[in-house]
């Protein structure tokens, strides 16, 4: 654009039979205009509103800019177990006090990785009105059998298994446990199904009462905090825990663990007896190795509800 303008200006000057000196002056003027335009572009670029100036996003202090992409900073102390947060800094900083502080931080630093394998229960009788009658269907029992075989064949060094106390989860865990004899099996009420948080966007047919989100949400969040955290400093080797529970619980856990908006949980769909594998590193970083993996099931045995 600037170069074409310069050419037109040159032709205009020459058409008026202006001498070589005047034409040279035109070149100088064109270069001056070009440099001024470049400066104006820089000023315009610098004066563009940043993310923090946007009226639609009044508080974006947790956002960073990288190239042309935006992102949210990872909360390093999401589980409140960052070693530095567990040791009081010295009131007076001396070489000796700082050395002691570093030694205490080192003692609190984990060395092991925690693996959590979350399993949704098998297909169940969802038309029943009470939990005791919402047991697995024939397909649900077969799904649990196949899942137990899969976990056995993986031959991982499992640490323990825990399940929700709801009938369908208990039955699924018991069937899987047959293939992992000797593994500690516990039950936990906190893992029961519920309404974790009002989803966004809202579902057209699934509409729990507001009090259910208020009641279940606190419990499911407490379950997340109980099971999702980095290893204790005393843990010697890596651990692999199996948790048999429910779709809403697992989907909420996934959003929280990855620090995604928890309101997005209902956008995820999980098959019965699907496997979701989370890895929590000593640094607190969370890695999702698989979400809702149903590849161990034959296509004719995969079901959703």
Secondary structure by P-SEA (a helix, b strand, c coil): caaaaaaaaaaaaaaacccaaaaaaaaaaaaaaaaaaaaaaaaaaaacccccccccccccccccccccbbbbbbccccccccccccccccccccaaaaaaaaaaaaaacccbbbbbbbbbbccccccccccccccccaaaaaaaaaaaaaaaaacccccbbbbcccaaaaaaaaaaaccccccbbbbbcccccccccccccccccccccaaaaaaaaaaaaaaaaaccccccccccbbbbbbbbbcaaaaaaaaaaaaccccccccccccccbbbbbbbbccccccccccccccccccccccccc
